[in-house]
């Protein structure tokens, strides 16, 4: 190697080292101060970031360090901070960094060349174990970009299953032949917006998703459900998917009567899909298992890893009873051979270890999911599972639910009841440590309580209908907690891995998370009241 080449290589390596050192400094600073970082950006930081964003592609590049400096200076804690809703446990963050370093394309199972597909397969097995779901019951399993993609997989599988029974042709595939021979209805319990999007993407259509939730009974009316199912007999050219919710997005409630609904699905040949993005993890805590009872009865399951597993975005989970159905939809057409470059090649030679034999049986991920090119999303999950184990995740889920329920009690019978009322208390749900009605899971749905202490601008009955939206804005503007809007109400979802942990030092001046949240809520109401003499009617 010439002297010039050596110098160029040394310069390249030094640039990489400098960049890594800067990244490490950012990471250490973030982890050291994360409990004191505002939940969203300050307005002036957002404005600075908007003004500083490059408006054109530079003719000469900024080099390795330039982009990093750009995003670490005017943006910290700038506009990106406004999107920081959840967090990642350290091991998952490290795994995500490693996923970028290794830069695997986890698409074809090549166990003689890389263990990436084996790691993903093992991760999914561990997830089934964590959720107390039998491995053998869900041979179809994959990691997706999130619950939306998982719902696409679930409805696609349900679509083909339902149409096969509707037209009484077990070989028919809508994935292969299209939807010309039958249509599909999705009978749902408070479907998430992602389920409607999935219905539009797989050709079912959003208008064919029918919400069967009976608000008065607070559940699906089983008699009405059976009537709908019975109206679609085999040969009737209409198939049915039943879609339930575990951890409904606004209330945290889960669909009851799953066993009876499973029996109806079996009787009328309907596919049972459960969207359990949040609710699946209730199965970890013995006192909460009623909130996810019957998950094991589903034909397909959607969940998320970037929510309660606290791994970096984006990361979703999908489990299916029928690997054959999943492969027939997302694999190659039976009418043509797959592209040679996407065909697995096993090890040469006759000596194959038992471990390699098992690895060779793993289906190529591109044949059971949407993407042909896939990031190594399993690695952060794998690291997180090994880091916390079952006990660690159980403790975290229990802590989050107790935090949400404590906040609900504070708003119902504590000091907060002067200003707030909780809308998702459930008499049928027993608390871990209290007997009164509590919120079902980790979500608190609330609004300003009408009365002498409530500023009129926050009233849910305000003339412009924006009272709760203004309350959301006022709470988030404190930059001490983050809430989201709901149906003329405010929603708190407790899911960050650090929420509810005690301060690092017992003699520390750091406040308890609960005190931070309640103090912010009180400040919002008292500040608004002092600036306006008008109160809620």
NORMO-V794468 format. One line per field, one symbol per residue. ss: DSSP state (A for helix, B for strand, O for the rest). burial: 1 if it has 9 or more other C-alpha atoms within 8 Angstrom, else 0. Layout:
BEGIN
ss=???
burial=???
END
This chain:
BEGIN
ss=OOAAAAAAAAAAAAAAAAAAAAAAAAAAAAAAAAAAOOOOOOAAAAAAAAAAOOOOOOOOOOAAAAAAAAAAAOOOOOAAAAAOOOOOOAAAAAAAAAAAAAOOOOOOOOOOOOOAAAAAAAAAAAAAAAOOOOAAAOOBBBBBOOAAAAAAAAAAAAAAAAAAAAAOOOOOOAAAAOOOOOBBBBBBOOOOAAAAAAAAAOOOOAAABBBOBBOOOOBBOAAAAAAAAAOOOOOOOBBBBBBBBBOOOOOOOBOOOAAAAAAAAAAAOOBBBBBOOOAAAAAAOAAAAAAAOOAAAOOBBBBBOOOOOOOOOOOBBBBBOOAAAAAAAAOOOOOOOOOAAAOOOOOOOOOOOAAAAAAAOOOOAAAOOOOOOOOOOAAAAAAAAAAAAAAAAAAAAAAAAAAAAAAAAAAAOOAAAAOBBBOOBBOOOOOOOOOOOBBOOOBBBBBBOOOOOOBAAAOOOOOOOOAAAAAAAAAAAOOOOOOBBOOOOBBBBOOOOOOOOOOOOOOOOOOOAAAAAAAAAAAAAAAAAAAOOOBOO
burial=000001000000001101100000010010000000001110001101100000000000000110110111011111111101001110111111011000010111111000111111101111011110111001111111111111111111111111111111000111000000011111111110011111111101110111111100001110001100100111101111111111110111111001001101100111111111111111111001101110100111111111111111001111111110111111111000000000000000000000011011010111111001011111111111100111001101111111111011111100011011110111001110000011111111111111101111011101001111111101110111111011011111111110110010000000011101110111011001100000110
END
